[in-house]
Each structure stands twice: as structure tokens, then as C-alpha cells.
Amino acid sequence: MKVKIYPIQSHLHNQNVLNESTEKLINSLSNEDLSISIEYDINKLYLDADLSLILVQSGGSEGLFIKNFAKFKEPYYLLTYGVNNSLAASLEILAFLKNHNLKGEVLHGNNEYLRSRLEALVNKKPDVKAEANLGLIGEPSDWLISSNVDENVALEKFKINLVHISIQELIDEYNSIKTFDIMKAMKEQKFDQNEVSKAEHLYTAINNLVKKYHLNGFAIRCFDLLGTLKTTACLALSHFNDDGIIATCEGDVPSMIGMYLVNKVLKETSFQCNPSRIDTSKNEITLAHCTIPLKLCSSFNLDTHYESGIGVGIHGEVKEGNATIFRLNSALTEFFVEEGTINKNLYENKLCRTQIVCTFHNLNKILTTPLGNHELIILGHHKEELVKYLTALGLKQI
């Protein structure tokens, strides 16, 4: 089994002493069945590993953990040893996690205990056959600090297998492609065709990974592509959702799972969007994003991606009428759902390109007990079906 550990330490400690202690620990635990390695890149910590740990090398590491903990995944496994105040710091970190209702465990003891515990953790996945593979192309964006999902819960509760794919693999795939198709409807748009070409190029690259890993959907850390490929994933995500392949941006895993459930339970396509304004006195919310599936639109035109001003975003005129708003929390224990209407479309210059004004009951819950920074919009009224399905699985409606 392959175990990766990410070390955190106080800069006040002697690095040579810390490294010697770490090397001694790794050597004492490693054997032909247990391969342990240091991973200094947090973004690669959970790639190709059977188990990922945080090695607390010294006292005074707590601040560094707080700085980076949103990049780690729950449950948080804190590996310690009996020197350098490693255990004391780990206990402080675990207390912090418990205070925030997050799962964690301090791994501390003799070599025999640690080896057996690591083996148990590696083999603890539920014996459940997955019904769907959902890809994580990169990790959640840095600002999605409440979007880590326990993969075992996703598998056990929803029969979803999460597949990790690095952003670099996507970039390499993009650069290897020499020919690709551009949709006729995109060629007819009065928009920079060079930007359209790059966006469709990216769609082809992602589609190759979808086929390679047999994905039913994916979430992508799309903002990393702005600097590397000089394009955006908005158009690609729109195409995939139109074709029934779940696609969410910013690496938002709860939204991806929510969209998958909407497709599975309701056979509907949904729109991942940002709440931009809420007027609780009118039960009115303005929602916006650049990735609208075209099948939800009565018409559309292309624009740049809002935040960056580059690439291709979509301004869609969404069909007005009955709608449902829906969101899962990252723990996959709670959900928000309400029925209402889409009243009108906007096209303001300080919001993501597709903008809709809707009326829903209980919008104050988004302000008082939010489940994350994205909501899903579904055309039609579907609250009863979603509540019935999710409560039967043990989730609580907020």
C-alpha cells in the first residue's frame, strides 16, 4: 500500500533534527507491503495514494495547519512521534477540528500499532459497488474552503466513486491534440473565433479524459487554466451538461454530486450558479454564472469569462417559469431545496454572464445556514422527489 505524508513544522525548530526524526519514523514503518513517502506539494498529496497523512513534525505547527487545512481532506489523519513536541501540537490540532465538527485522528504509538492502524485505514473503504465514476480534475479552488467530501461517504451513501486526475494531465492532453471539431452553433457566433477554438480544444481534451477514466461527470479546478492554457472551461462544461455528463467548475465536489443526483433522480439538467443578491423581504435572489447548459436557454450569446475577461463565457437567456433551488453540504448529511420561479434575465457588467432573478421561499436559510457558495437551479418543481430520495438516505433538510 502507498502512503503519502505531508510534513508541517515550526520554523523555530532545527530542520536537521526534524528531518532525522522523520526519516527514522518512515524507515521504522516502511516494509515491502507499506511504502511511505514525503509529499511536499499539497495539491499532489491525494493523488495516487492509498492513504494520505499530515505529519506533525514539531510543536508550533498549529498555525501552519490552520493556514493550509482547507487544502486537506476530511478525515484529517495526524501522524506523530514522541519527540519535538509532535504529540502536543497534534492534540491541539485535533481539538480545533473537533470544535469545528470535523473528523480527525491522532496516529501515535509504537511501530506495531501504527502499521496495523495504517493498514486498517487503507482497507476501510465500504464494500459497495459504485454506480458512477465522478472525476476530480485538480482539487477544489482555494476559496472553496467548505467543499471537501469524505470519499467513503460518497461511495457508501450515493454509490459514487471519486477519481482523482491532475490538472497537469489535462494540460498535457490539451497540448497533445492536433485536430478537433468546433460546433456549428459556435462558428456562427459573432465572437472571437480564436477564443472559441481554444475553448473547443479544451472540450476535446477533457472529453478524452472522460473516456479514458469512464467518467459520468467531473469537477474541474478551472481557474488554473487561465494562466496555463489562456482559456476557460465554461463552454466545455456547458457542452458536457447538455450531453448528460455532469460538469462543475471551481472543483466544487458537493455541487458535482448534487448535479449528479438531479440527473439520476429527476432526469434533469441543472445550472450551477453563484448567489449574487438576496432580498428576503421579496423572497428574491439573483443568481449568476458563465457555464449555463444551452438546453436550459431560449437563446444565448458568447462573452468573455467574467472574472478574468478572457476565454469564453456564456450569456444565456434562461427559460422563465417554475424552478427549484437545491444544494448539498460537503458532509453529505444536509440539503437545502425550495420551489419557486425564474422571473427574469439580466445582463449586468459586474456579474457572471448568465444572470437570473428568481423567487423562492425561505431564502433567509441561505444567509443563516449556508451549505456552500454555489446553488443549483433546476427547471420545474421537484422538491417532493428530492426530499423523498434524500431523506430516505438519512440526509436532513435544513
C-alpha positions in Angstrom: 0.0 0.0 0.0 1.1 3.5 -0.8 1.0 6.1 1.9 1.9 9.8 1.4 2.6 12.2 4.3 2.7 16.0 4.2 5.1 17.4 6.9 4.3 20.6 8.8 6.7 22.1 11.3 7.6 25.3 13.1 10.4 27.4 11.6 11.8 27.7 15.2 13.0 24.1 15.2 16.2 22.7 13.9 15.4 21.3 10.4 18.2 18.7 10.6 16.7 17.3 13.8 13.2 17.3 12.4 14.3 15.5 9.2 16.3 13.0 11.2 13.2 12.2 13.3 11.1 11.9 10.2 13.5 9.7 8.4 13.7 7.4 11.4 9.9 7.2 11.7 9.5 6.4 8.0 12.2 3.8 8.0 10.7 2.1 11.1 7.2 1.9 9.5 8.1 1.0 5.9 8.3 -2.5 4.7 7.6 -4.4 1.5 3.8 -4.0 2.0 3.9 -0.4 3.2 5.5 2.3 1.1 5.7 5.7 2.8 6.9 8.8 1.1 7.1 12.6 1.8 4.9 14.8 -0.4 5.8 18.5 -0.3 3.1 19.6 -2.8 -0.3 19.6 -1.1 -2.1 19.5 -4.4 -0.5 16.1 -5.1 -1.0 14.7 -1.6 -4.1 12.8 -2.5 -3.1 11.7 -6.0 -2.1 8.0 -6.4 -2.1 7.3 -2.7 -4.0 4.7 -0.8 -3.8 6.9 2.3 -2.7 10.5 2.9 -1.5 11.8 6.3 -0.3 15.0 7.9 3.0 14.5 9.7 3.2 17.0 12.6 7.0 17.2 12.9 7.1 19.7 15.8 5.4 21.9 18.4 4.3 25.2 17.0 2.9 23.6 13.8 -0.6 24.5 14.6 -0.6 27.9 12.7 0.7 26.2 9.6 -2.1 23.7 9.8 -4.7 26.4 10.1 -3.2 28.2 7.1 -3.4 25.1 4.9 -6.1 22.9 6.4 -8.7 23.8 3.8 -6.5 22.0 1.3 -6.5 18.8 3.3 -9.4 16.3 3.2 -11.6 15.2 6.0 -11.0 13.0 7.9 -7.7 14.5 9.0 -5.1 11.9 10.0 -2.3 13.4 12.1 0.8 11.2 12.3 3.1 12.0 15.3 6.1 10.7 17.1 7.4 11.0 20.7 9.8 13.9 20.2 9.9 17.6 19.2 6.5 18.2 20.9 4.9 16.5 17.9 2.1 14.9 20.0 1.2 18.1 21.9 0.8 20.0 18.7 -1.3 17.2 17.2 -3.6 17.2 20.1 -4.2 20.9 19.8 -4.9 20.5 16.1 -7.4 17.7 16.8 -9.1 19.8 19.5 -9.5 22.5 16.8 -11.0 20.0 14.4 -13.5 18.7 17.0 -14.5 22.2 17.9 -15.5 22.7 14.2 -17.3 19.3 14.0 -14.6 17.9 11.7 -13.4 14.4 11.7 -9.8 13.7 12.7 -7.5 11.2 14.4 -4.1 11.4 16.0 -1.9 8.4 14.9 0.5 7.8 17.8 2.1 4.7 19.3 4.7 2.0 18.8 5.6 0.8 15.3 3.4 -2.3 15.5 0.3 -0.3 16.4 1.0 2.4 13.7 1.5 -0.2 11.0 -1.7 -2.1 11.9 -3.7 1.2 12.1 -2.4 2.4 8.7 -3.4 -1.0 7.2 -6.8 -0.7 8.7 -7.3 2.8 7.3 -6.2 1.8 3.9 -8.7 -1.1 3.9 -11.6 0.6 5.5 -13.4 1.6 2.3 -17.0 0.4 2.3 -17.7 -2.8 0.3 -20.1 -1.1 -2.0 -20.2 -1.3 -5.8 -20.0 2.1 -7.4 -22.7 3.1 -9.9 -20.9 6.1 -11.2 -17.3 7.5 -11.6 -17.0 11.2 -11.0 -13.7 12.8 -11.7 -11.9 15.5 -9.7 -9.7 17.3 -12.3 -7.5 19.1 -9.8 -8.5 20.0 -6.2 -11.3 22.4 -5.2 -10.4 26.0 -5.8 -8.6 27.7 -2.8 -11.7 29.7 -1.9 -13.9 26.7 -1.6 -12.9 26.1 2.0 -16.0 24.0 2.7 -16.0 21.7 -0.2 -14.0 18.7 0.9 -16.0 15.5 0.7 -15.4 12.2 2.5 -14.9 9.8 -0.4 -16.1 6.8 1.7 -19.4 8.6 2.5 -19.9 9.4 -1.2 -19.3 5.8 -2.1 -21.4 4.3 0.7 -24.3 6.8 0.6 -24.6 7.5 -3.1 -22.5 4.7 -4.7 -20.2 7.3 -6.3 -16.5 6.6 -6.9 -14.4 9.7 -6.9 -11.5 9.6 -9.4 -8.5 11.9 -9.0 -6.9 13.4 -12.1 -4.2 16.0 -12.0 -4.6 19.4 -13.8 -1.2 18.6 -15.4 -2.6 15.5 -17.1 -5.3 17.7 -18.6 -2.8 20.3 -19.8 -0.6 17.6 -21.3 -3.7 16.1 -23.1 -4.6 19.6 -24.4 -1.1 20.1 -25.8 -1.1 16.7 -27.5 -4.2 17.4 -29.5 -3.6 18.5 -33.1 -7.1 18.4 -34.5 -10.6 18.9 -33.0 -14.1 19.9 -34.0 -15.9 23.2 -33.4 -19.7 23.0 -33.1 -21.5 24.7 -35.9 -23.5 26.8 -33.5 -20.3 28.2 -32.1 -18.9 29.0 -35.5 -22.0 31.1 -36.2 -21.5 33.2 -33.1 -20.2 36.8 -33.5 -17.4 36.3 -31.1 -13.6 36.0 -31.4 -13.2 32.6 -33.2 -9.7 32.1 -31.9 -11.1 32.1 -28.3 -13.9 29.8 -29.4 -11.3 27.5 -30.9 -9.3 27.3 -27.7 -12.4 26.6 -25.7 -13.5 23.8 -28.0 -9.9 22.5 -28.0 -10.2 22.2 -24.2 -13.6 20.4 -24.5 -11.9 17.8 -26.7 -9.0 17.4 -24.1 -11.5 16.9 -21.2 -13.6 14.6 -23.3 -10.6 12.3 -23.9 -10.1 12.1 -20.1 -13.8 11.4 -19.6 -13.4 8.5 -22.0 -10.1 7.3 -20.5 -11.4 7.2 -16.9 -15.0 6.1 -17.8 -16.4 9.2 -16.1 -20.1 10.0 -15.6 -19.1 13.5 -14.7 -16.4 15.7 -13.2 -15.5 18.8 -11.3 -12.6 20.9 -12.6 -10.2 23.4 -10.9 -10.8 25.6 -13.9 -9.1 28.8 -12.8 -5.7 27.1 -13.0 -6.3 27.0 -16.8 -6.4 30.8 -17.2 -2.7 31.2 -16.8 -1.5 27.9 -18.3 -3.8 27.5 -21.4 -5.1 31.1 -21.6 -8.7 29.8 -21.9 -11.6 28.9 -19.7 -13.7 25.7 -19.3 -17.1 27.5 -19.3 -18.1 26.4 -22.8 -16.8 22.9 -22.3 -18.8 22.5 -19.1 -21.9 23.7 -20.9 -21.5 21.1 -23.7 -20.9 18.3 -21.2 -24.0 19.1 -19.2 -26.1 19.3 -22.3 -24.9 15.8 -23.2 -25.7 14.4 -19.8 -22.1 14.3 -18.5 -22.1 16.2 -15.1 -19.6 19.1 -15.1 -19.0 21.6 -12.4 -16.4 24.4 -12.2 -14.0 25.5 -9.4 -13.6 21.9 -8.3 -16.9 22.1 -6.4 -17.4 18.5 -5.3 -20.7 18.9 -3.4 -22.2 20.7 -6.5 -21.0 17.9 -8.7 -22.6 15.3 -6.5 -25.8 17.4 -6.3 -25.9 17.7 -10.1 -25.4 14.0 -10.5 -28.3 13.3 -8.2 -30.5 15.7 -10.0 -29.7 13.9 -13.2 -30.1 10.4 -11.7 -33.3 11.1 -9.7 -35.1 13.6 -11.9 -33.5 13.0 -15.3 -33.0 16.8 -15.4 -30.1 19.1 -16.2 -29.2 21.8 -13.6 -27.3 25.1 -13.6 -24.5 25.7 -11.0 -24.5 29.3 -10.1 -23.4 32.0 -7.5 -25.9 33.7 -5.3 -25.2 37.4 -6.1 -28.0 39.3 -4.3 -30.8 38.2 -1.9 -33.8 40.4 -0.9 -35.5 38.4 1.9 -38.4 40.9 2.0 -39.3 39.9 -1.6 -38.1 36.3 -1.3 -35.9 37.3 -4.3 -32.5 36.0 -5.3 -30.2 37.0 -8.2 -28.0 34.1 -9.4 -25.2 34.1 -12.0 -22.5 32.1 -13.6 -20.8 31.6 -17.0 -21.4 27.9 -17.6 -25.1 27.6 -18.4 -26.2 24.4 -20.2 -27.6 25.6 -23.5 -30.6 23.3 -23.3 -31.8 25.5 -20.4 -31.8 28.6 -22.6 -34.2 30.1 -25.0 -31.3 32.0 -26.6 -27.6 32.7 -25.9 -24.6 34.6 -27.0 -20.9 34.3 -26.2 -18.9 36.7 -24.0 -15.6 36.6 -22.1 -15.3 34.8 -18.8 -16.4 37.4 -16.2 -13.6 37.4 -13.6 -10.7 37.2 -16.0 -12.1 38.9 -19.1 -10.6 36.2 -21.3 -11.7 33.0 -22.9 -15.4 32.2 -23.5 -18.3 32.6 -21.1 -22.0 32.2 -21.9 -24.7 34.7 -21.5 -27.9 32.6 -21.7 -31.5 33.8 -21.6 -32.8 31.2 -19.3 -36.4 29.9 -19.7 -38.7 31.7 -17.3 -41.2 29.8 -15.2 -41.2 27.2 -12.4 -37.8 26.3 -10.9 -36.2 24.5 -8.0 -33.2 25.6 -6.0 -31.0 22.8 -4.5 -27.8 22.4 -2.5 -25.9 19.6 -0.6 -23.5 20.2 2.2 -19.9 18.9 2.0 -20.5 16.4 4.7 -23.4 14.9 2.6 -25.7 15.0 5.6 -27.9 18.0 4.9 -29.5 19.7 1.9 -31.5 22.8 1.0 -34.3 22.7 -1.5 -37.2 25.1 -2.3 -39.5 25.7 -5.2 -40.2 29.0 -6.9 -40.0 30.8 -10.2 -37.5 32.3 -12.6 -38.8 35.8 -13.1 -36.4 37.5 -15.5 -32.9 37.6 -17.0 -30.3 40.3 -16.5 -27.1 41.3 -18.3 -25.2 43.4 -15.9 -21.4 44.1 -16.3 -20.5 43.2 -12.7 -21.8 39.7 -12.5 -21.1 36.4 -14.2 -22.5 36.3 -17.7 -25.8 34.4 -17.3 -27.9 36.2 -14.7 -31.4 35.2 -13.5 -33.7 36.8 -10.9 -35.8 34.2 -9.0 -38.4 34.0 -6.3 -38.1 31.2 -3.7 -39.4 30.6 -0.2 -37.0 30.5 2.8 -34.1 32.3 1.2 -33.1 33.5 4.7 -31.7 30.0 5.2 -29.0 30.7 2.6 -27.9 33.6 4.7 -28.2 32.0 8.1 -27.3 28.3 7.5 -25.5 28.3 4.1 -24.2 25.0 2.8 -21.7 26.5 0.3 -21.2 29.3 -2.2 -23.0 27.7 -5.1 -26.6 26.8 -5.7 -28.2 24.5 -8.3 -31.1 25.6 -10.3 -33.5 23.1 -12.0 -36.3 24.0 -14.3 -39.7 22.9 -13.0 -40.8 22.0 -9.4 -39.0 18.9 -8.0 -38.9 19.5 -4.2 -41.1 16.5 -3.3 -39.0 14.0 -5.3 -35.7 15.3 -3.9 -36.9 15.4 -0.3 -38.2 11.8 -0.6 -35.0 10.5 -2.1 -32.5 12.2 0.2 -34.4 11.8 3.5 -34.6 8.1 2.7 -30.8 8.0 2.6 -30.7 9.7 6.0 -30.0 13.3 4.9 -31.7 16.2 6.8 -33.5 19.0 5.1 -32.5 22.4 6.5 
